[in-house]
Amino acid sequence: MALASVGGTAKSLRNAPSRAEIRPAGQSQGSPQPVTVRLLGPLDALFGVTANCVSGLRRKTALATLALRMGKVVSCDQLIDIVWGGQSPATAVNTLQSHISYLRRLFGARESIVTHPAGYCLVQGDVTTDVRIAEQLIDEARRSADPRRRVALLKDTLALWRGQPLDELSAHPWLDEQAERLERIRLSAVNLFTQARLDLGDHTALIPELEDLTRQHSFDEDLHRQLMLALYRAGRQADALSVFHQIRGRLREELGVAPGRPLQALEEAILHHDASLDPPPPMPARGARLTGPAGAVIPAQLPPRGGRIIGRLAELGQLDRALTRAPGTTAILTLAGAPGVGKSALAVHWAQRVAARFPDGQLYVDLRGFDPSRPAMDVADALHGFLNALAAPPNAVPAGLEAQVGLYRSLLASKRILVVLDNARDAAHVRPLLPGSPGCVAVVTSRTQLTPLVITEGADQLLLGPLPPEEAYVLLASRLGEERVRAERDAAEEIIEQCGGLPLALAIAAARTGARPLARLAADLRAPLDVLTGGDPATDLRAVFSSSYRSLSSDAATLFRRLGSLLDPGVTPQAAAELTGLPVHRVRLLLDELAGAHLLTRHSRDRYLLTGLLRVYAAELCVQHSG
């Protein structure tokens, strides 16, 4: 049967009318019709589009046996053994001949079942089986590079299963083996179908289906791998890793084996947020244009990823969940945290990861709100850059900021565009740059808590803290090599402690190490701010901290310096009031200002903490100003 006709044949098998009993001999009319023996459910024979049932357990078993061995001779002894379930009567040979005559009348042609000296053979030609059609569809799907084509082929394949195959036949081990083979074929189609849907970005809809499948097939590693990938792409990294741990435990406890390499590799890729796991870009509709209007350029302004992101599973999951906000709303995500904690790196990593969901482009600007060497970017300049990226004709750009904001939001209307506003000084710095279209998403990073955006724009707020020690260790090992860090574990842990879990500090420390022993660097880090510099203001930790310090009010800056004189990292408003000579109610406001700038951590209502490298910096400022 030609492959071009397989899909149509599959549809006719699926849509066959109700079955009817075979006509008695001599009542067939016209030339023989193409016949399909259907084995993937209740056994029958399909003549064109009309299904005819086969009466009798022995006849059904004889037809199924010949159909499963189509094109091959089945010996009389084997056929008798299978048809009578290993308990054949003395009259079996004559009765078998009668059954074969019945089946020949069923097919309307004597030559459909050929007699050989050794037995019988159901010949290929005008007779086929739904099993062969399924195998052809699967083979064609495997060769197709188009996931939409694969989905269509495999959907037709799975529709061929109408029930439990070979369920109403004689009991025989060979038929049991064939039933298991047919189940393997079905599972192969399921795996391929699921993978094709993953390739189309259908991961969210697949999750409940895959959860059911993995419960039914608790040792099928391919299905578990697909469930892990679907969960990860839906922003549920912790759930994806939980699936791995469950099947690993099941394999170890019940079979005494470890998961295969593909499953282990996927776990490792999830832990490292490997870009290869990101959802595929949406495919254009059939016949759709792949380019915009003549001369139009889709903006793609995201900077390159700055290396691997370590940890941050919860934060990435929270960012992913923000994409599922109610239809008709604009998602605004804010990332806030201390200087050097990795806000920009995480925002760019996530933006690159989900960029394919925004086919109309991605806009990016560094607003330089806390740049140690340059002034903050003016909102008008940032807006002008976006209008250029969106191909607004210069003569169509109106005068005045409000009118330009209106044009900017008009250009974003009915589009899906991701806007990344990096390093904002405060809420006012970004408000004119926020999109208004429901299809758009804005990500804002800042060292200050952008609470006004949460209140008035309904932004989702994410506060980024230092890396926990185990993730800081992985980051250092990724920079210096696992063997080297393991060999000098004590020194590595001292470096991690001195860097306070700040990714920027750890990256600078790793770069400064060179070929020196880690113990030497650990000793040098006892004066950390002199060591943690990469040669320019952006990689000089003292300069990075200084840009936040300079943004404080005069009284808050004074309080920050004086906190550096305390032996205890914790401070209460009453103790801070004694340091400054200011009333407690005024000092509370200053402490909140420091906490809002992430130069201080609010531990409880009446206790604040100044720890790590920020405490070292505050102590340094205190000495400078007291001298």
C-alpha positions, 0 to 999 in steps of 0.5 A: 500500500502506498504511503500517500494513501495510508492517512486516508486508509487510517481515517476510513478504518476509524470511521467504519460503519457498524459491523455486519455478518459476512454474506453467505457464500455465493452472494458476493457481487462485483470485483473483490474489494480491498480488505483490512483485517482489524486486529487493534480491538475487536477482530473484524474485516473491513471491506472498503468502508463496511466492517464485517464481523467474523463468527466463531472463536476458532475462525477469529483465531485462525484469521488473527494468526494468519493476519499477524504472520501476513506474507509468511507461511503458517504451518498446519501444526502451528495453526492448529495448536494456536486455534485450539489453544494447545488442546486440538481434537482429532478432527482438527485438520478437517475443521481447520480446512473448513475454517479456511474455506470460510475465510476465503469466502470472506475475502471474496477470492480464493487466492487471498489465502494460499495453500502450501505444502507446509501450511497456509499463507495470507498473501499481501495485495488487496488484503492488509491489516490495521497493524501494518497501517499503524507501523507505516504511519509511525515510520512516516512520522519518524521521517517527518521533520514537521512536528505538525505533520507528525502530530497528524500522522500519530493521531491517526495511528492511535485512533486505530486502537479500538479496544484491547487487541486479541482479547476475544481469541483462544488462549495461547502463549504465542497470542499473548506475545503478539498482544504484548508486541502490539502494546509496544507499538502503541506505546511507541506511537504514544511516545512519538505523539507526545514528543511531537506535541512537546515540539509544538510547545503543547507542554501545559496541556500534556501534563495531566495526560503524562501524569496518567500515562506514568501512573499506568507505565511506572517504569517507562523512562521515556514517558517520565522524561517527557513529563519532566520536560513538560513540567519544567517548561511550564515553570514547575522545576521542583515538580519535574525533579520530584518526578525524577526522584520518584522513578529513580527510587522505584527503579532502585527499590523494585528492579535494582537499577539506576535510571538510564543516561537520557533521564539522568542527563535531563535531571542535570540539564534541569538543575543547570537551566540548560537552554536546550530545554527551553520551549520551542518558538511558536510555529507560524500558521500554515501559509502565514508570512514569516516576515513582517511588512517590507523592511520591518525588523523584529526587535531582538535587543536582549543581551547574550546570556552571561553564563549558566544560572546556578539554582534560582529554581523557585525564582524562575518558577515564579517568573514562569507562573506570571506568564499565566496571568488572567487573559486581558491583563499585562504582566509586570514582573519586578526583580529586586535585591542587593547589589551583586545578587544577580538580578540582571543575570537572572532577568536576561537568562529568563528573558532569553529562555521565554523569548520564543513566546514573544514572536513580535520581538524583545526590547531591552534597555539598561537604565543605569539607575545605579551605574557606578560610572555613568549617570542614570539614563533619562526616560526620554532617551530610553523611550526614543531607543524603543521607538527606533527599535519599533521602526517608528518613522522619525517624522511621526514621533510627536514632541513631548514625553506623554505623546511619545508614550502614547505612540509607544503603547500604540505600537505595542498594541495587539502584539506580543513583545517582551520588555526588559527594563534593567537597573531601574532607579525607582518606579518613576524611572520605568512607568512611561516604559511599561507596555499597556497591551495584554499580550506584552510582558515587562520585567523590571530589575532594581536595587530598590523595592518597587512597591509603588508598581505593585500597588498601582500597576499590580506588578508581581514582586520577586525579592532576590537574596544571596545564594545558599551555601550549597548553590554558591559551592556549585557556582564556584565549582562551575568557574574553577572546576569541580575537582579543584574545588573538591580538593581544596574544600575547606578553602572553597567554603571559606571563600564562599563565606567571605563572599556572602553568597553574592554571585558577583563576588564569587565570579570576581573571586574565581577570576582573581584566583588564576593558578594560585591555591584557593587557600591563598585567595581565602587568606586574601579575602580577609580584606575582601573589598581590596580583592574583589575587583575585576578592573572596571567599575561594574566588576569592582564590588566597592564601586558597586556598593558605592553607587547604592550608598550614594543614592541614600538620603543624608541621614540614611547614609550616616546611619549606614556608616555608623551601623558599621561600628557595631560588633553585632550584625543585628540592630533595633530601632532603639539602638540605631537611635542611640547611634544617631541621636535621632528620635526612634520614629525617625530612625525607623523610617531610615532603617526602612529606607536602607532595607528598601535599598537592600543595604539592610535586611529586615529580620523582624518588626524591630530587628534589622541585620547588616551582614556579609560584604555590606557590613564590611563596606559599612565598617570601612565607611565608618572608619573613613568618616571618623578619621 
